[in-house]
Amino acid sequence: MTERKKKIIITAVVIALGITFVAVGISRGENREVLRKAVNICMECIGIG
């Protein structure tokens, strides 16, 4: 196996893991929690909250 093929396989595995983790997080509703925390942090920086 050439070095180039190894890099392609590793890249594909990492991308697949990333997609899997994002899908699991969305299915658990984590995206709403992240958005809520981001809004709170933003409001604190602006000085509104």
N, C-alpha and C positions, 0 to 999 in steps of 0.2 A: 504494500500500500504506500502510495507516495505521500509526501508531506502535504501537498495541496488537498488531496482527498481527505486526509485526517482533519485538516482545518475546516473543510466543508461539513464533515460529519459532526464535529464538535459544535460548529456554528448552528447547524440544524437542531441538534439536541438542546442547546441553550435556548434557542428561539421557541422550541416546542415546550420546554419547561416554563418559560415566561408566559406563554399563552395559557398554559394549564393553570398556573398560579393566578393569573388575572381572572380567568373564568371561575375558579373556585371562590375567589374574593367577591366577585359580583354575585355569585349564587348565594353567598352568605350575607349579602347586603352591606359589605364593607365599604362600598363606594359611597353610600350615603353618609356613613360615619366619617370618612375622610373629607368629604365636602363640608360637613358640619364643622369639623375642626379647622379646616382651611378658612371658612368664613369667620369663625371666632377669632382666629389669629389675625386675619386681615382687619377686622373691626378694632381689635386692640391696638394694632399698629397705627391705624388712622386716628384713633382716640375716640371713636364713637361708643365702643362697648365697654 
